[in-house]
């Protein structure tokens, strides 16, 4: 096995008296498409935010390309860029698509506006969206907003090539989309990985069966703050693990406690 690109060792996180992650170990390898699945409230999105450096664990260590991370994003420079696509797209409603996708460059680079607009155009074309730079998020469909958020996540800064995202983190990228829009987004996730533009490693949190099967190679199942199963997508249908069998079938009978 190659050395992990990202490694979590003994990661724990609690919110008040609720323990969300309990000494989780997780390795993400170069070129991997990893899905993190499990019931709601089991720490899937929390893990993404910890990997992205947006949230600090209570215990444990995080290694990025073998280098231990200290603090949060902005406190120190990771050896690779990590981009994140949020569940609700997280676009600025008062900004145009161009301003949303190029936000960091407009705010934190010395690039001329014309060059930033050209970079934005290239990224929008990569996600299958052309001629929408002057639109606002409210003028876009849900699937289009998702794709705009993808374009923003893969935006690189020519002034600092080391910040270009090598890893993408997707938090429920097909949540709330109809089956056709979901398929478009799922195909795009794979296409971005194979486009030869970096971003060939990604971690995706999802509940949707089609998204798991169409976008992932390896699957990790989280329950009660722990990794309870991991395997290939093909093994989902053959595993004897009772948690996975119940989750796959959607049955209310089994070791997973139904909520609500």
Secondary structure, 3 states (H helix, E strand, C coil): CCCEEEEEEEEEEEECCEEEEEEEEEEEECCCEEEEECCCCCCHHHHHHHHHCCCCCCEEEEEECCEECCCCECCECCCCEEEEECCCCCCCCCCEHHHHHCHHHHHHCCCCHHHHHHHHHHHHHHCCCCCCCCCEHHHCCHHHHHHHHHHHHCCCCHHHHHHCEEEEEEECCCCCCCHHHHHHHHHHHHHHHHCCCCCCEEEEECCCHHHHHHHCCEEEEEECCEEEEEEECHHHHCCCCHHHHHHHHCCCCCCCCCCC
